Amino acid sequence: MESPCPDAQKSVGPALPHQQISDRPEQRKATNLHISHSWGGGIYRWVHDFCSVDRECNNLVLESLGTRECYGIGLRLVEGASRRELQSWVLKYPISETRVQHQEYRTILETVCQDYDVGHIYLSSMLGHSLDIFNLGIPVTKIYHDYYPYCPNVYTYFGRPCAGCDLEKFTNCLKNNPVDFANDKCSVNYWLDLREAYVEALSRSDVSHVCPSKNVIANLEELDPRLGRLSLTVIPHGINLTKKNSFGGAEEGRKLRVVILGTQHIVKGLKLLEESFDRARLIADLTFLGGGPEGTLFMSRYGVRYIKQYEHSELGALLQEGAFDLALFTSTFPETFCYTLSEVRAHSIPPGARAVGSFLDRIREGEDGFLIGPESEDIVDFLLKLDSDRTLLKELSSRLETLPIRTVEAMVDDYYDLRNRKEEGGMPAPLVERPDSTHPPQQATPGTIY
């Protein structure tokens, strides 16, 4: 395998010896080790939610510490629920992206697994880590929160959602993709070698595979038929929220009140919003929540309220205060899951989303949300339709108010069900349905918010 980019080979000092902690997590339970990054976002939330409600095992998290230029400058081990730091290391040889083998990393990983008696690994992110994770003889559950490192640019998006790529397209992507996660970080051959080693590791018998939505399975199959042949199980995420009715009412005689959540970026539909903005604001008052720096071009425009960032704990109050009639999702890339979709539905606010990624699975048209066409004109037409027939919003909000929420506890139960079947030697069913709405299934049944 080709060496990674030169920056990753520079020594930044000796690895810190692991600290011996006297008050380690309770050892009478088995221990799960979650592999993640430290950048926050949906992966951070999923890991923290899992650890906070799990009563079967202790949970630790090994996080890579780094930057966009070098993902793995160091590592940090924390308790899953409390986030209390247990140990930390600065890598003598940083991991700029992901390595097939990395002796320093493996030594740290083996020490953690031995010291804390790790019996299972939940792999949420490979950013700043090494494929040595798969070589410990410990069962691994891979959760497909994204498509990295098979896709170095994470989002599988280059002007449109990707469905695999030949060498020419891949080379062009690494050099010219505006979603510049991996641009010129390492050579094409490096990524191709890493991709092959990654697929081989995923194919091992002690690895389980979980997708947050059925659409992820379809995307993996399109990226590489070998990924489609894995035993892929769908377990939707859960949320622990109290149901509230924050719907604005969509009364006649005023503009619709529309909320657009999340960081504005090319993969989140920033260009589509720019193209549709002048017409959309004639129909609706637009509020951007957590739009970040790239969306500030909307900040001073008429009919817009722009909140650059907010704490997640503030979202419920912001939704209630805003009394929105519609939540608009304009992602252009195939999201594997969208937590804010769950949150607005828990607040009985009807969602409208472009028909891409997990929205295709999670939204039943006219029942618990609306699907929108791919172009900017489709966004305007959609808003015009709802403006002319506001009963569509009112009726959908009423349905959302009656639907139960899939909880984090139900999600964790499904992970343990999968794990138990694997340990018993049974092949997990790719999709499992249960009629009991109090314990939502791996494929969430109609009538459950997830």
N, C-alpha and C positions, 0 to 999 in steps of 0.2 A: 504494500500500500504506500502511496506517495505521502511524503511528510506534509503536514498542514502548513499554513502560511508562516513566514519567518517569525512574526511577532509572537506566535504561540510557543516558539522554542526558546525565547529569552527567559532567563532565570530572573525571578523577582524576589528571590530570597528563599530560605529553607522552609519546608512545610512545618507548620506549627505542630508540636506533638499534641495528641489528643489529651484533653483534660479529663482527669479522673473525678467524676462527680459522686459525692457520697450519697446524695438523695436522688438516686436515679428513679425512673418510673417503676411502679410496682411490678415486680418480676414474677408474681404468681400467674399473671396472665401471659399469653403468647404476645409477641410483638410484631406489628406491621411496620414496615419501612416504606414511606412514600418518597419517591424521587421526583423533584420538581425544580423550578427556578425561583428567583426572588423578585420577579418583576410585577407581581400582583396580577390583577385581571381575573378572568373566569377560572383559570387553573388554581390560583391561590384560593379562591372561594370554595371550589369543589373540595380541595384537600382539607381546608379548615372545617368545612361542614361535616365531612366524613369523620374526621378525628373528634369533633365535638360531641357527636351523638353515639359513636361506637362504644358499646358496652361489652363486647366480646374480647377485645384485645387492646393492649397498649398501642399507641400510634406515635411514631417518630417521623420527622421530615428531614431529608437530606437535600438541601437547596444549593444550587450553583450560584455563585456571586460573581457578577461581571457586568459588562457593558455591551452595547450593540457591536462594538469592534472586537471584543473578546468575551465570550459568554462565560467562560470558566476561569476566572482569576483565582477564585478560592471556593471553599465549601463551608456550609454551616449546618449543624445538626440542632434541631429544635424539637421540643415536645409539641405534638400535633395540636392539642386543644389550647394549651396555655401560651404557646409560642415562646416559652422560656428557652433561652439558648443553653445547650449542653456542651457543645464542642465547636471549634472552628479551626480552619486551616487556610493558609495561603499556599497555593501550589507553586512549587519551584519551577515547574514547567506548565504554564497555563494551558487550558484547552480553549482554543479560539472558537471552536464550533462544537463538534462531537468527534470523538476518537473511536476507532475500532478497538485499540488496546492502549492502555496508559498505566504503566506499572505503579506510579505514585498514587494515582486515583484508586487503582484496585487495592493497594495496601490499606488505604484509608477505609474503603468500603468493607473489606474483609474484617478489619478491626471493629468497625461499628457493628457489623452483623454478629460477630463473636461476642463482643462485650455486652450487647443488649439482647442476645438470643433471638435474633430476627428469624421468623418462620415464614414470612410472606412479604413480597415486594409489590407495591402498587406503583407502576411507572406512568407518571403523568406528563413528563417532559424529558427530552434528551438534550436540551440546550445546556451546554457546558458539562456534559457527562460523557461516559464511555460505555461502549457495548460490553465491557467487563461485567456489567450488571447481570447479563444473561449467563455468565460462566461461573456462578457461585454454587450451583446445585440447590438453589432456593427457588421455589415456585414464584413466577412473575405473572401479574395481571397487567396487561398493557391497556391503558385507556386512551382512546383516540380523540383527544381534545383538539388536535390539529394533525397536520400531515408531515411534520418535520420528524426525522431528517430525510425521509424519502423526497420531499420537496424542500429544498434549502430555503426557499422564500416563504415557507410556512403556510401561506394562504391558498396555494394552488390557484393563483390568479395572475394572468398576464394579458391584460386587456379584456379578458373574459375568463370564466372558470375553466381550468385546465382539465383535460382528459388524457393525461399522459403526454409524452413528448419524445421526439426522436433527438438524436445527438445535435442536429443543427438548431432545433428549437430550444433545446436545453442550454446550449452555448449562448444563444441570443438572450435567453432569459437571465442568465447570470450576469451578462454585461449591460443589458438595457431595460430590465424590468423596473418601472418606477416604484414598485413595491420592493425596495432595495435592501431587504434583509440580508441577502448573501452576496450582493454584487461585488465581484472581484475579491471576495474574502479568501477563497481557495480555488484551485483549478477545477476544470470540468472533470478531469480524471479522478481527482480526489473525491469529489462528490459521488461519482459513479461507483468507485470502489466502496465507499461508505454505504451507498444504497444497497449494493449486493450483499455486503456483510450484514446489514440491518435486516434485510428480507430473510436471510438464512437464519439469523437469531430468532426472528419472530416465528419461524416454522417449527421450532423445537417443541417437543411434546409437553414440557412443563410450563408452557406459556399459555395463558388464557387471554382472550381478546374481547374488549368491551367497547361498543360504539354508543354514544349518547343518543343517536337517532338512526333510523333506517337509511336515510340519505347518505350517511357516512359509509355504509356498506357499499352502496352503489358507486360512490366516488372512489373508494379503494379499488374496486373491481376495474373501474375505468383507468385508474393510474397504472395498475399492474395486475394482470390476471392471477398472479401468484398470491397477491394479497386477498383477492376475492375467494381463494380456496381455503383460507384460514377459517377456523371455526369461530365465527364472529357472532357475538351475543349483543342484543340491544338492551341497555339499561338506561333509561332517561334519568337525568338529574332530578333532584327534589329540592324544594325550598320550604323553609319553616316561616311562614307568614300568617298573621291573622287576617282573615277576609275583611275587606273594607269596601265601601262603595264610594269611590272618589270620582265617579262619572259626572261630567259637567251638565248633563241634561239635554244638550243639543237643541236648545229652544230656537224657535223661529225668530226672525227679526234681528239677528246678530250674526257675525262671522263665526264659523266653527273655531274652536280652540284646539290646536293640534300640538302635541309634544313630540319632539325628535330627541331620542336619548342616545348618549354615547359619543365617543370621540369622532369628530369629522375627519375623514381620511378617504383616499381614493377607493379603498376596498369597502368603505362604509357608505359609498354612494355620494361623495362630496360633489363630483362633477354633475351627477343627475340633479342634485338639489340646486346647484348653480344654474343649470339650464332651465329648471322649472320654477325658479324662485319668483320671478317677476309676476307670473300668472298665479302661482299658488298663494301669494300673500294677498291677492285681491279676494280670495275665497276664504282664507283662514288667517287667524292670528297664530304665529308660529313661536313656540318656545323651544329653545335648544338647551337641554340639560346635560352638562358634562361634555360640551362640544370640543374642549381643548383648544390649542393654539391655531390649528389649521382652519377652523371654522369661524375665526373671528371676523372674516370678511362679511359675515351676516350681522355682526354685533350692532352696528349703528344704523341698520336699515329700518325703514318704517314697518311697523307691524310685527316686530321681532323682539323677543326677550331672550337674551343670551347669557347663560350661566356657564362660565368656562369650566369650572370643576365643582364637585360637591363630595362630601363624605357619603359613603353608602348608607350610613345610619340616617341620613337626612332625606333619602329618597321618598319614603312614605309621606313625610310632611310636605315635600315639594309637590307630590302628586295630588294630595288633598287640597293644598292651597291653590294649585293651578286649575282644578276642576275641569280637566280636559275632556273633550268629546272623542278624541282619537289619538292613538299613539302610532306614529309613522316610522317604519323600518325600511331603509333603502339600501341595505347591503348589496354589493355586487359580487362578493365572493361567497362560496358555500360554507357558511358558519356551521360548525358541528353542533352547536347549541347556543341559545341566547337566553341568558338569565332574565334580562329586562322584559322579554316577552312574557315569562312567567309572572313577573312582578306587576306589570300593568294589568294583566288578566285577573290577578288576585285582587286588584283594586277596581275591578269591573269596568275598566277602560278598554273599549274595543281596539284591537290592533289591526293595522293594515301593513302588509309586508310584501316586498318583491318576492316572486315565486322562485326562490333559489335556496339551496342548502336545506338546513333542518326545518325552515319555515314550510317547505312542501309537506313534511310529515306531520308537523305539529299544529298546523292550522287547517281546520275543516271549514271550507268556504261558507260564509254566512252563518255558521254555527258558533264558532268561538274566535272568529277573526275573518279578515279579508285578504285575498291574494291579489297582487298588483302586477301588471305587465312589466316588461324589461326596460322600456324607454321612458325618458323624462315626460313625454306627452301622456304616457299612461298614468303617471302620478297626478297630473292636472285633471285628466278625465275622471280618475277615481274620486278626487276631491269634489269635482262638479256633480258627480252622481250622488254622493252622500249629502252634499249641500241641498240638492233638489228633493231628496227623499230621506229626511232625517229619522224617519221611523226605523230605517235599517240600523242605525246606531243605537237607538233606544231599545229595540228588541234584542239586539245582540248583547248589550250591557245587562239587560235583565237576565238573559241566559247565563252569562258569566257569573252573576251574583249567586246562582244556585249550584254552581259546580264545585266539588271538593278539590282540594289542593293535594298534589302528590308531595309527600313529606320527605325530608332527608332520611328519616328513620326507615321509611319504606325502601328508599334507594339502597341504603346500607344493607338491609335485609336481603335484597336481591343479589348484592355482591357476595354475601355469605352463602346464599343458596347456590350460586354458580360455583363458588369455591368448594362447597361440600360435595356437589355432584362430581366435580373434577377429581377430588380426593377419593371418592368412592369408585372411580373408574368409569363413570357414565359420561357419555358425550352430551354436553349441554345443548339444549335446543336453541337454535339461532334466535327464535322469538317465542316467548311464552306468554299466554294470556290467562288472566285469572278474572273471574267475575266479581270478586270481592273488592268494592271500591275503597274499603278502609285499608286495604293493603294493595296499592296499585301494582300492576304487573310490569315485567320487563318491557313489554310493548304496551304502553299506557292505553287503557281501554277508552273508548269514547265516553265523555262525561267526566274526565279528570283533567284538571289543569296541571300541566307539567312543562 
